[in-house]
Amino acid sequence: MKRRDLLKAGALAGGLLIGGRALQGSAEAAANPEARIGLAGTDGHITLPGRGPLYIFGFATVPLAASVGDLVANYKGKAQHVAPILDVKQDNDVYITLTNLGLVGRPDLVDAHTIHWHGFRTPSALFDGVPEASIGVPIERQFTYFFRPHNPGTYMYHCHFEDVEHVQMGMTSIVFVRPAQDGGSALDPLHRTTTYAYNDGDGSTAYDRHFAILLNEIEEREHDADEQIQEFIFTDYDPQYFTLNGRVYPQTILPNNDPSLPYQPVSSLIQANPGDRVLLRLANLGYLQHAMQLPGIPMKVVGEDATPHSFPYVTNTLYIGPGEARDVLFTAPPFNPSAPVTTDARGSYNTYLFKNRDFRRLSNRGSPGLGGMATEVRVYQGSPLPAQTSVGETYA
């Protein structure tokens, strides 16, 4: 065969191969519904008791159709903490378009931002978000990350550029993957729900309500140093605030999107009817281990680090190290009129505290009274709460 004919044949074969892959990809795309999410990285301020506004870096949800210029004009300086909680389905195609808006408080910094899906089994380093081997998004630029999650469970995501700083500054949140059996038939004859933590095959991880809660700490001196263009030595790390979804108690029990916390929109309040099976999706993106307790209600650990537990166990103290996640089920007990009763617009309820075991992490900057890493589980009389329509839904 002449060299020219060989090249023609090679080109034809290559075209067939590429075309075949393109057709295969189209068939896969048709079988995998898409989730398209717009996030923007920028800075801002949040509110914590006992001090002035705290400077943060963070993410915010933004419209995909908007231009970079419009996003800069409307969202720069409006970061939220925690970042938006992401809810996706197993085997669906997930596209996250990240726009770097730059920093209002530190215009001298030209930091890139990334999306790193912590613990995710990715086949390509390109979308892993580690800037040395992946893509870092420069200021006023965009990049779309692609994921196809095959393993259900609870994960975290965060910026991996200058990650010790950017994670502490607030560029963190939870992303969870619903299992393929979610939304199918009821597998447990005694429990008719069709939502599950994992592909258990028998309904053992079925739940009625679920709440995603990110544990973290805030070292205010690091945040202040960033805003004041000063250096912070991380060996001096000694946090003053301990947060659930970017809030401290009593902020944690305010509803979602409370107007007093415009950049801390995610509540940690847990509301349930008696007998509800409640799934807690817990993750720790701080730098300390935490021991969480729910006195009066046993907790069953069914998953760890986005992996179903081979031997689920019941505990009253849950240990979560840095970078770890847990999936925990509990059943809301019957309403007890003889126990302390409180009333809100939904009716009367008993209160249980979900809290850190360490009393030093239950205050705000050392001030008296309950604070820090604590929230309430409210179990109502009767069944006044409607079915959840989204993770962590709160009811006024």
HUPE-V796971 format. One record per residue. N is the residue number from 1. SS is DSSP state (h for helix, s for strand, l for the rest). PHI is phi in degrees with one decimal (999 if undefined). OMEGA is omega as a letter, one per 20 degrees, with the letter a starting at -180 (999 if undefined). Layout:
BEGIN
n:N ss:SS phi:PHI omega:OMEGA
n:N ss:SS phi:PHI omega:OMEGA
END
This chain:
BEGIN
n:1 ss:l phi:999 omega:r
n:2 ss:l phi:-69.0 omega:a
n:3 ss:h phi:-57.3 omega:a
n:4 ss:h phi:-63.9 omega:r
n:5 ss:h phi:-66.4 omega:r
n:6 ss:h phi:-64.1 omega:r
n:7 ss:h phi:-64.6 omega:r
n:8 ss:h phi:-62.2 omega:a
n:9 ss:h phi:-63.6 omega:r
n:10 ss:h phi:-63.6 omega:r
n:11 ss:h phi:-63.4 omega:r
n:12 ss:h phi:-63.9 omega:r
n:13 ss:h phi:-63.2 omega:r
n:14 ss:h phi:-62.6 omega:r
n:15 ss:h phi:-63.6 omega:r
n:16 ss:h phi:-64.7 omega:a
n:17 ss:h phi:-63.7 omega:r
n:18 ss:h phi:-63.3 omega:r
n:19 ss:h phi:-62.2 omega:r
n:20 ss:h phi:-61.2 omega:r
n:21 ss:h phi:-65.6 omega:a
n:22 ss:h phi:-63.1 omega:r
n:23 ss:h phi:-66.3 omega:r
n:24 ss:h phi:-62.2 omega:r
n:25 ss:h phi:-60.8 omega:r
n:26 ss:h phi:-64.0 omega:r
n:27 ss:h phi:-65.0 omega:r
n:28 ss:h phi:-64.5 omega:a
n:29 ss:h phi:-62.6 omega:r
n:30 ss:h phi:-65.8 omega:a
n:31 ss:h phi:-86.5 omega:a
n:32 ss:l phi:-121.2 omega:r
n:33 ss:l phi:-56.2 omega:a
n:34 ss:s phi:-101.4 omega:r
n:35 ss:s phi:-121.4 omega:a
n:36 ss:s phi:-117.2 omega:a
n:37 ss:s phi:-128.9 omega:r
n:38 ss:s phi:-108.7 omega:r
n:39 ss:s phi:-126.6 omega:r
n:40 ss:s phi:-128.4 omega:r
n:41 ss:s phi:-100.4 omega:a
n:42 ss:s phi:-161.3 omega:r
n:43 ss:s phi:-123.2 omega:a
n:44 ss:s phi:168.1 omega:a
n:45 ss:s phi:-139.9 omega:r
n:46 ss:s phi:-124.0 omega:a
n:47 ss:l phi:-110.8 omega:r
n:48 ss:l phi:-133.3 omega:a
n:49 ss:l phi:-62.7 omega:r
n:50 ss:l phi:86.8 omega:r
n:51 ss:l phi:-159.6 omega:r
n:52 ss:l phi:-77.4 omega:a
n:53 ss:l phi:-54.2 omega:a
n:54 ss:s phi:-100.8 omega:a
n:55 ss:s phi:-74.3 omega:r
n:56 ss:s phi:-138.2 omega:q
n:57 ss:s phi:-101.8 omega:r
n:58 ss:s phi:-174.0 omega:r
n:59 ss:s phi:-114.4 omega:r
n:60 ss:s phi:-143.9 omega:r
n:61 ss:s phi:-75.5 omega:a
n:62 ss:l phi:-133.9 omega:r
n:63 ss:l phi:-70.5 omega:a
n:64 ss:l phi:-69.7 omega:a
n:65 ss:l phi:-79.6 omega:a
n:66 ss:l phi:-74.2 omega:r
n:67 ss:l phi:-75.5 omega:r
n:68 ss:h phi:-59.7 omega:r
n:69 ss:h phi:-60.6 omega:r
n:70 ss:h phi:-66.6 omega:r
n:71 ss:h phi:-65.5 omega:r
n:72 ss:h phi:-60.9 omega:a
n:73 ss:h phi:-67.1 omega:a
n:74 ss:h phi:-105.6 omega:a
n:75 ss:h phi:-125.2 omega:a
n:76 ss:l phi:-63.1 omega:a
n:77 ss:l phi:82.2 omega:a
n:78 ss:l phi:-123.4 omega:r
n:79 ss:l phi:-66.4 omega:r
n:80 ss:s phi:-117.3 omega:r
n:81 ss:l phi:-140.4 omega:j
n:82 ss:l phi:-76.1 omega:r
n:83 ss:l phi:-64.2 omega:a
n:84 ss:l phi:-54.6 omega:r
n:85 ss:l phi:-79.9 omega:a
n:86 ss:s phi:-103.1 omega:a
n:87 ss:s phi:-122.6 omega:a
n:88 ss:s phi:-131.7 omega:a
n:89 ss:s phi:-114.5 omega:r
n:90 ss:l phi:-54.4 omega:r
n:91 ss:l phi:70.8 omega:r
n:92 ss:l phi:-80.2 omega:r
n:93 ss:s phi:-79.7 omega:a
n:94 ss:s phi:-117.7 omega:r
n:95 ss:s phi:-116.2 omega:r
n:96 ss:s phi:-114.3 omega:r
n:97 ss:s phi:-93.1 omega:a
n:98 ss:s phi:-102.0 omega:r
n:99 ss:s phi:-112.7 omega:r
n:100 ss:s phi:-93.9 omega:a
n:101 ss:l phi:-88.3 omega:a
n:102 ss:l phi:85.0 omega:a
n:103 ss:l phi:-116.8 omega:r
n:104 ss:l phi:-74.9 omega:a
n:105 ss:l phi:-74.3 omega:a
n:106 ss:l phi:-132.5 omega:a
n:107 ss:l phi:-65.2 omega:r
n:108 ss:l phi:-75.0 omega:a
n:109 ss:l phi:-83.6 omega:r
n:110 ss:l phi:-116.3 omega:a
n:111 ss:l phi:-62.9 omega:r
n:112 ss:l phi:-78.1 omega:r
n:113 ss:s phi:-130.7 omega:r
n:114 ss:l phi:-139.4 omega:r
n:115 ss:l phi:-114.7 omega:r
n:116 ss:s phi:-111.1 omega:r
n:117 ss:s phi:-89.0 omega:a
n:118 ss:s phi:-66.9 omega:r
n:119 ss:l phi:87.0 omega:a
n:120 ss:l phi:-73.7 omega:r
n:121 ss:l phi:-82.7 omega:a
n:122 ss:l phi:-99.8 omega:r
n:123 ss:l phi:-81.9 omega:a
n:124 ss:l phi:-137.3 omega:r
n:125 ss:h phi:-68.4 omega:a
n:126 ss:h phi:-55.6 omega:a
n:127 ss:h phi:-103.4 omega:a
n:128 ss:l phi:-80.9 omega:r
n:129 ss:l phi:82.5 omega:r
n:130 ss:l phi:-83.2 omega:a
n:131 ss:l phi:-61.6 omega:a
n:132 ss:l phi:-66.8 omega:a
n:133 ss:l phi:-126.4 omega:a
n:134 ss:l phi:-133.8 omega:a
n:135 ss:l phi:-109.9 omega:r
n:136 ss:l phi:-103.4 omega:a
n:137 ss:s phi:-92.1 omega:r
n:138 ss:l phi:-70.4 omega:a
n:139 ss:l phi:-62.0 omega:a
n:140 ss:l phi:60.5 omega:r
n:141 ss:l phi:-130.2 omega:a
n:142 ss:s phi:-128.6 omega:r
n:143 ss:s phi:-148.8 omega:r
n:144 ss:s phi:-106.9 omega:r
n:145 ss:s phi:-88.7 omega:r
n:146 ss:s phi:-117.1 omega:r
n:147 ss:s phi:-135.9 omega:r
n:148 ss:s phi:-131.4 omega:a
n:149 ss:l phi:-74.5 omega:r
n:150 ss:l phi:-99.9 omega:a
n:151 ss:l phi:-119.4 omega:r
n:152 ss:l phi:-68.9 omega:r
n:153 ss:s phi:136.2 omega:a
n:154 ss:s phi:-106.2 omega:a
n:155 ss:s phi:-125.8 omega:r
n:156 ss:s phi:-126.5 omega:r
n:157 ss:s phi:-134.7 omega:a
n:158 ss:s phi:-161.2 omega:r
n:159 ss:l phi:-74.4 omega:a
n:160 ss:l phi:-109.9 omega:r
n:161 ss:l phi:-88.8 omega:a
n:162 ss:l phi:45.0 omega:a
n:163 ss:h phi:-64.5 omega:r
n:164 ss:h phi:-60.1 omega:r
n:165 ss:h phi:-72.1 omega:a
n:166 ss:h phi:-67.1 omega:r
n:167 ss:h phi:-68.7 omega:r
n:168 ss:h phi:-63.6 omega:a
n:169 ss:h phi:-73.7 omega:r
n:170 ss:l phi:122.4 omega:a
n:171 ss:l phi:-86.9 omega:a
n:172 ss:s phi:-145.3 omega:r
n:173 ss:s phi:-173.4 omega:a
n:174 ss:s phi:-107.3 omega:r
n:175 ss:s phi:-127.1 omega:r
n:176 ss:s phi:-127.0 omega:a
n:177 ss:s phi:-116.0 omega:r
n:178 ss:s phi:-74.0 omega:a
n:179 ss:l phi:-74.1 omega:a
n:180 ss:l phi:-61.2 omega:a
n:181 ss:l phi:-74.7 omega:r
n:182 ss:l phi:-61.7 omega:r
n:183 ss:l phi:86.6 omega:r
n:184 ss:l phi:-86.5 omega:a
n:185 ss:l phi:-86.8 omega:r
n:186 ss:l phi:-75.6 omega:a
n:187 ss:l phi:-97.6 omega:r
n:188 ss:s phi:-103.8 omega:a
n:189 ss:l phi:-61.7 omega:r
n:190 ss:l phi:-92.6 omega:a
n:191 ss:s phi:-142.1 omega:a
n:192 ss:l phi:-90.0 omega:r
n:193 ss:l phi:-71.6 omega:r
n:194 ss:l phi:-121.2 omega:r
n:195 ss:l phi:-111.8 omega:a
n:196 ss:s phi:-138.5 omega:r
n:197 ss:l phi:-80.6 omega:a
n:198 ss:l phi:-142.5 omega:r
n:199 ss:l phi:-79.9 omega:a
n:200 ss:l phi:-86.5 omega:r
n:201 ss:l phi:80.6 omega:a
n:202 ss:l phi:-133.9 omega:r
n:203 ss:l phi:80.6 omega:a
n:204 ss:l phi:-70.0 omega:r
n:205 ss:l phi:-110.1 omega:r
n:206 ss:s phi:-66.9 omega:r
n:207 ss:l phi:-145.3 omega:r
n:208 ss:l phi:-97.0 omega:a
n:209 ss:s phi:-138.2 omega:r
n:210 ss:s phi:-140.8 omega:a
n:211 ss:s phi:-138.2 omega:r
n:212 ss:s phi:-103.9 omega:a
n:213 ss:s phi:-131.2 omega:r
n:214 ss:s phi:-98.2 omega:r
n:215 ss:s phi:-90.3 omega:a
n:216 ss:s phi:-159.8 omega:r
n:217 ss:s phi:-126.3 omega:r
n:218 ss:s phi:-127.8 omega:r
n:219 ss:l phi:-96.4 omega:a
n:220 ss:h phi:-60.9 omega:a
n:221 ss:h phi:-65.8 omega:r
n:222 ss:h phi:-69.1 omega:r
n:223 ss:h phi:-63.8 omega:r
n:224 ss:h phi:-64.9 omega:r
n:225 ss:h phi:-63.1 omega:r
n:226 ss:h phi:-60.2 omega:a
n:227 ss:h phi:-67.8 omega:a
n:228 ss:l phi:-95.6 omega:r
n:229 ss:l phi:57.9 omega:r
n:230 ss:l phi:-122.9 omega:r
n:231 ss:l phi:-91.4 omega:r
n:232 ss:l phi:-117.8 omega:r
n:233 ss:l phi:-92.1 omega:a
n:234 ss:h phi:-70.9 omega:r
n:235 ss:h phi:-70.7 omega:r
n:236 ss:h phi:-92.0 omega:a
n:237 ss:l phi:-57.5 omega:a
n:238 ss:l phi:-153.3 omega:a
n:239 ss:l phi:-62.7 omega:r
n:240 ss:l phi:-102.6 omega:a
n:241 ss:s phi:-128.6 omega:r
n:242 ss:s phi:-126.9 omega:a
n:243 ss:s phi:-115.7 omega:r
n:244 ss:s phi:-120.9 omega:a
n:245 ss:l phi:54.2 omega:r
n:246 ss:l phi:77.0 omega:r
n:247 ss:s phi:-123.5 omega:r
n:248 ss:l phi:-118.5 omega:r
n:249 ss:s phi:-65.7 omega:j
n:250 ss:l phi:-91.8 omega:r
n:251 ss:h phi:-59.7 omega:a
n:252 ss:h phi:-60.7 omega:a
n:253 ss:h phi:-96.8 omega:r
n:254 ss:l phi:-70.7 omega:a
n:255 ss:l phi:-69.0 omega:r
n:256 ss:l phi:-57.9 omega:r
n:257 ss:l phi:57.9 omega:r
n:258 ss:l phi:-64.4 omega:a
n:259 ss:l phi:-63.1 omega:r
n:260 ss:l phi:-76.7 omega:a
n:261 ss:l phi:-130.3 omega:a
n:262 ss:l phi:-62.7 omega:a
n:263 ss:l phi:-114.1 omega:r
n:264 ss:l phi:-131.4 omega:a
n:265 ss:l phi:-79.4 omega:a
n:266 ss:l phi:-99.6 omega:r
n:267 ss:l phi:-76.7 omega:r
n:268 ss:l phi:-116.6 omega:r
n:269 ss:l phi:-66.2 omega:a
n:270 ss:s phi:-114.0 omega:a
n:271 ss:s phi:-118.6 omega:a
n:272 ss:s phi:-149.8 omega:r
n:273 ss:s phi:-88.1 omega:r
n:274 ss:l phi:-55.4 omega:r
n:275 ss:l phi:87.4 omega:r
n:276 ss:l phi:-62.6 omega:r
n:277 ss:s phi:-91.0 omega:a
n:278 ss:s phi:-114.8 omega:r
n:279 ss:s phi:-102.8 omega:r
n:280 ss:s phi:-102.8 omega:r
n:281 ss:s phi:-96.8 omega:a
n:282 ss:s phi:-113.1 omega:r
n:283 ss:s phi:-145.0 omega:a
n:284 ss:s phi:-122.5 omega:r
n:285 ss:l phi:-116.3 omega:r
n:286 ss:l phi:-91.3 omega:a
n:287 ss:l phi:-113.8 omega:r
n:288 ss:l phi:-127.1 omega:r
n:289 ss:l phi:-76.7 omega:r
n:290 ss:s phi:-125.4 omega:r
n:291 ss:s phi:-115.4 omega:a
n:292 ss:s phi:-104.8 omega:a
n:293 ss:s phi:-127.9 omega:r
n:294 ss:s phi:-132.0 omega:a
n:295 ss:l phi:-57.8 omega:r
n:296 ss:l phi:97.7 omega:a
n:297 ss:l phi:-134.2 omega:r
n:298 ss:l phi:-66.9 omega:r
n:299 ss:s phi:-113.3 omega:r
n:300 ss:s phi:-109.6 omega:a
n:301 ss:s phi:-86.4 omega:a
n:302 ss:s phi:-110.4 omega:r
n:303 ss:s phi:-155.2 omega:r
n:304 ss:s phi:-136.5 omega:r
n:305 ss:l phi:52.5 omega:r
n:306 ss:l phi:58.1 omega:r
n:307 ss:s phi:-136.6 omega:r
n:308 ss:s phi:-63.1 omega:a
n:309 ss:s phi:-75.1 omega:r
n:310 ss:s phi:-64.7 omega:a
n:311 ss:s phi:-132.0 omega:r
n:312 ss:s phi:-54.6 omega:a
n:313 ss:s phi:-135.1 omega:a
n:314 ss:s phi:-102.7 omega:a
n:315 ss:s phi:-146.4 omega:r
n:316 ss:l phi:-109.8 omega:r
n:317 ss:s phi:-137.3 omega:a
n:318 ss:s phi:-113.1 omega:r
n:319 ss:s phi:-97.1 omega:a
n:320 ss:s phi:-131.2 omega:r
n:321 ss:l phi:-84.7 omega:r
n:322 ss:l phi:-58.7 omega:r
n:323 ss:l phi:78.0 omega:a
n:324 ss:l phi:-107.0 omega:r
n:325 ss:s phi:-134.5 omega:r
n:326 ss:s phi:-136.7 omega:r
n:327 ss:s phi:-112.1 omega:a
n:328 ss:s phi:-127.2 omega:r
n:329 ss:s phi:-109.3 omega:r
n:330 ss:s phi:-144.0 omega:r
n:331 ss:s phi:-106.0 omega:r
n:332 ss:l phi:-63.9 omega:a
n:333 ss:l phi:-71.8 omega:r
n:334 ss:l phi:-62.3 omega:r
n:335 ss:l phi:-64.9 omega:a
n:336 ss:l phi:-116.2 omega:a
n:337 ss:l phi:-68.1 omega:r
n:338 ss:l phi:-84.3 omega:r
n:339 ss:l phi:-83.1 omega:r
n:340 ss:l phi:-54.9 omega:a
n:341 ss:l phi:-122.1 omega:r
n:342 ss:s phi:-120.5 omega:a
n:343 ss:s phi:-127.9 omega:r
n:344 ss:s phi:-130.8 omega:a
n:345 ss:l phi:-63.4 omega:r
n:346 ss:l phi:-90.0 omega:r
n:347 ss:s phi:128.1 omega:a
n:348 ss:s phi:-85.3 omega:a
n:349 ss:s phi:-150.7 omega:r
n:350 ss:s phi:-92.1 omega:a
n:351 ss:s phi:-114.7 omega:r
n:352 ss:s phi:-122.0 omega:a
n:353 ss:s phi:-96.5 omega:r
n:354 ss:s phi:-98.3 omega:a
n:355 ss:s phi:-149.5 omega:r
n:356 ss:s phi:-72.8 omega:a
n:357 ss:l phi:-71.6 omega:a
n:358 ss:l phi:-82.9 omega:a
n:359 ss:h phi:-61.7 omega:r
n:360 ss:h phi:-69.3 omega:r
n:361 ss:h phi:-103.8 omega:r
n:362 ss:l phi:-117.4 omega:r
n:363 ss:l phi:-137.8 omega:r
n:364 ss:l phi:-106.7 omega:r
n:365 ss:l phi:61.7 omega:r
n:366 ss:l phi:82.0 omega:a
n:367 ss:l phi:-74.7 omega:a
n:368 ss:l phi:-69.2 omega:r
n:369 ss:l phi:90.6 omega:a
n:370 ss:l phi:-67.5 omega:r
n:371 ss:l phi:-155.3 omega:r
n:372 ss:s phi:66.1 omega:a
n:373 ss:l phi:-87.8 omega:r
n:374 ss:s phi:-149.0 omega:r
n:375 ss:s phi:-149.0 omega:a
n:376 ss:s phi:-110.8 omega:r
n:377 ss:s phi:-105.2 omega:a
n:378 ss:s phi:-107.2 omega:r
n:379 ss:s phi:-111.9 omega:a
n:380 ss:s phi:-89.1 omega:r
n:381 ss:l phi:-78.4 omega:a
n:382 ss:l phi:73.9 omega:r
n:383 ss:l phi:-138.3 omega:a
n:384 ss:l phi:-80.1 omega:a
n:385 ss:l phi:-88.7 omega:r
n:386 ss:l phi:-74.0 omega:r
n:387 ss:l phi:-64.5 omega:r
n:388 ss:l phi:-67.2 omega:r
n:389 ss:l phi:-110.6 omega:r
n:390 ss:l phi:-157.4 omega:r
n:391 ss:l phi:-62.1 omega:r
n:392 ss:l phi:69.9 omega:a
n:393 ss:l phi:-61.1 omega:r
n:394 ss:l phi:-113.1 omega:a
n:395 ss:l phi:-126.4 omega:r
n:396 ss:l phi:-69.1 omega:999
END
